[in-house]
Amino acid sequence: MIIWKYLTNQFLIATTDNFRKALKLAEFTDSALSQRTSDPFFNAQYLIFHPLYDTLNIAFDKLETQRGTQKGKTTSVEEVIKELSPKKINQWDSAVQAAGIVKGSANYVAIFPNRHKTFQRGDILTRINSVNSLSMAIDLQIPVGAPPTHPLVLLKSDVDIFYTLASDIYTKQQGEISDTGSDSDIVEQARVNAMVGLYAFLGACINKFADNPVVIEPLFDLETLRNIRQRLWQQTIAPSTTKLIVKRTLIPAQQLRLKVDSTKPLIFAFQNLTTKKIIYEEIIYYFMSFCAQLQRTVLFTGRDKG
């Protein structure tokens, strides 16, 4: 069964993964309504829709600010890691040798068991933790009762200061990433609410101006709404039936991701329009990617096994 197009919320579909577009659509209609509040109908609609737009606007601004903060924190971490290698590790290596520990000796190897590799390779956290390991290794080489001016004591202090700085910056960055993810979820919910609000307002307008629908057009940003390359298709498949989901031309390496909201297995097929050849793939996970090996126009169909 094909879903009647008027029962599909185009505002919701057109703004999938696009908060900025959702805000633009909502802002346009909110502004149009605010200029018509002298009319009882539009005033009532404005009072309903404006809070939805306002929530989306505030959430989006907060997310943008958070993203900027996260970007700044990421830059700070990258700068610290760049300073670690080769600058700081070379300085520390030289300081170890200046303290009388001969390069290649047992004591030197105890301090740098993997030379400089752990400071230069691996993920950021591993490299930062290597600095802490270096501090502990240096501590084992400091003579008992060594004065604060001892070369290894001074070296350990410098290493500890750097480790504390790097660790703090990294922790803050991870916190910002977590906050950004939470803020993104909030914006997504605000987007859905606002787009449902636009769809509801469109329905109210159709009901109100059914005999003269042309007056509805200036209330919506149709240019932005239509400026989309469709990437999402939704269909409901009845048990033991076959249905066309989408007809598209696929190019080499292009992928399709399927999401099946069902506990029952479904069979999906690619059908070449020229040869009518059917290729079946059994869905055993909720998500699966298919890659077209040749450029061809295909029918993408699904069948519920019942």
N, C-alpha and C positions, 0 to 999 in steps of 0.2 A: 504494500500500500504506500503510495507516494503522499508525503505530508503536504497539505495545502500550504502554499507559500505564505499566505497571510497569517498562518499560525506559527511562523518562524520569526523569532525576534532578531531582525537584521542588525539592530544596534548592538546586541550582545555578541553576535557572530563576527561583525565587522571590527570589533575592538578586542578580540581574543589576543592576548599577549601584547597589547598596545595601550598602556595606560594613558599616554599622551593624547592619543586619538579619542579615547573615551572622554577625557577631560574637555577636549575641544568641542565634541558633540554636545556635551552637557552644558558647557559654558554658553554656546550659541543659543540653545533653547532657553536657558535660564535668563539670558539677556533679553531675548524676544518677549518672554513672559513678563519680565519686570517693566517693560515699556507699555504693557497692556493691562496693568492692574486696575485701571479705572472700570474695566469691563468685569462684571461679577463672575462670569465663567472663567476668564483667564486669571483673575485674582485667586479664585479657589484652587486652580491648577498650580499657580505659582507657590501658594502656601504648602502644597503637597510636594512639589518637585524641588524647590529651592533648598530645603534641608539635605536632600540627597546629593545635589550638586555641591553644596558647601562642605559636606563630609568628604566627598571625593577630592575636592580642591585642597582641603587642609591635609588630608592623608598623602596626596601626591607631593605636595610641597615638602612635607616632612621626609618622605622617601628620598626626594632629590637632595635634600640637605644631608641626609644620612649617607647617601651614596658618595657625596663629595667628601664627607668626613672619612669614610672607609677608604676612598682613593688616596686621601692624604696619609692615612695610617699605613696603607700598603707601600706608598712611596718611602715612608720613614723606615720601614722594615728592610726594604730593598737597599736603602742607603747604608744601613747598619751592616748588612751582609756584604756589601761591596767593600766597606771599610775593614771588615774581618779578613777578607782574602782579596789581595795578597798583603795589604798594608800591615794590619795588626799581627797576623800570624808570623810574618817575617820579622817584625820588631821583637816579638816574644821569643822566637827562635834565637835571634842574635843575643838577646838578654840572657837566655839560658847558657849559651856558650861563653858569654862574658863573665858569668858567675863561676866559671871554671869547669863546667860540665862539657866534656869533649864530645863533639858530634860523632855518633856511631857507637859510643860507649854504652854500657849497660844502663847507666843512669839516664842517659839521653834517650835511649829507646823506651825506658819506663815512662818518660814524659811525653814523647812523641812516638807511640807504638806503630802508628800508621803514617808517620811523617806528617804531611799537611793535608792528606787526602780527605779526612773527615771534616775539615774546615772548608773545603772547596767543593765537595760533592754531596749529594743527597738533598733531602728536603730542608726547609728553613729551620724547623724545630730541631732536627738531628744536628745541624751545624751549630745551632746555639747551645745545645746540650753538650757538644764537644768542648765548648769553652769552659763549661762547669767541670767537665772531666779533667781538663788541662789544669784547672786550679787545684783540684784535689791531688793530682799527680805532682805538682810543684810543691804542695804542702808536705808531701812525704819526703822531699829532698832537703827541706829546710833543717839545718842543724838545731838540736835542742838548745834552747836559751839564746838563739840568734837575736841580735838587736834589731829594732825597727828599720835600721839603715842597711841591713843585709840585702844584697842584690836580689836574692830569691824572695825575700819578704816584700820588697818593693814591687817585684814582678807579679807576685800573687795578688797584691792589692790592685794593680792595674788590670789584671785579668778579671778579678771579681767585679770591679767597677763596670767593665765592658759587658760582662755577663748579665749583671743586674739591669743595665740599660737595655740590652737587646731583649731580655726576657720580658721586661715591662712593656716595651713597645709591641712585641709580638702578642702578648696577652690582650692588650688594648685593641689591637687589630682584629683578633678573633672575636672579641666582644662586639666590635662594630659590624662585623660580618653577620653575627647572630642577630643583632638589632635590625640590620637591613633586611634579613630574611623575614623577620616578624612584621616589619613595616610593609614589606611587599605583600604579605598575606592580607594585611588590613586594607591596602589599596585595592587588591583584587576583589575583596568583598564589597568595598565601596563602589568599585566599577560595576559589578553585577547589579547592585541595588539601583544605581543611577541609570543603567541601561534598561533595566526592567521598568524603571520609572518613566523613561522616555517612551517605551513601548506602550505603557499604560496611558500616557498622555496622548499618544497617537490614536489609541482606541477611543479615548474620550472625545477627541477632535472629530473622528469619523462619525461618531454617534451624534455629535452636535451639528456638524456641517455636512451631513450626508447628501444634502441637495445641492451643495456648493463647495465641494472638497478643495477647490483651487485656493481657498483662503488658508489652507493648512500648510502649504509649501513653504512660506516664509518663516515658519516656526521651527524648521529643522535645517541643519547644515547638510544638505543633500550632496554637495560637492565632496565633502569629507567622507560622508557615509558611503558614497559610490566608489571612492578612490581606494579600492582594495582588490588584491588578487586573492581569490578564495583559497584557503588552505585547510578548511575544516568542513567535513561533510558528515551529517548525522542521518541514520536511517534506523527504523525499527523493523525487525524481520520476524514475521509470525512463524510459529513452529511448522516444520516440514514444508517450507516455501523457499523460493529462490527470488532474489531481488537485485536489481542493478543499484549499485551504490554510487559509482562515479565513472565517468568516461573522460579519460585524459591521455595526452601523449607524454610518455615517459622517456627521459634521456638516460644514457649510460650513467650508472652510479647514483641515480636519484632514488630516494627511499620513501616508502610509505609506512607510517606507524599506525597500527590498529589498536583500538581500545575496545574490548568486549565487556560490556556491563551485564554479564550473564555467568551463571555457574555451569552452564551446559557448553560442551564443545561445539564449535562452528567450523564449517569448511568455507574457505575463501578461494576464489579462482581468478586468475588473469586470463582474459580471452583476447586473442589477437583478432582484430576485426577482419583482417585479410584472410587468414587461414582457418579461423574459427577454432583454433587449437586451445584446449583447456589445460591449464596447469593448476593442480590442486595442492594446497599446503594446509596441513592440519594445525589448528591453533591449540597449543598446549600451555601457553602463558597468556596473560592479559595483554602483554605488549609484544609485538614482533615486527621486525622490519623486513621489507621485501625490496630487493634491488633489481632493477631492470637491466639486463645485460646488453640489450639492443634497443635502439630507438624505435619505438613503435606506438601506435595508438591501441589502447587496450580497454576492455570493459572490466571493471573491478566489481565483482559480484559476491554476494554472501548467501549462504544457505544454512538455515537452522536444521540440525540433525533431529530435532524433536525430542 
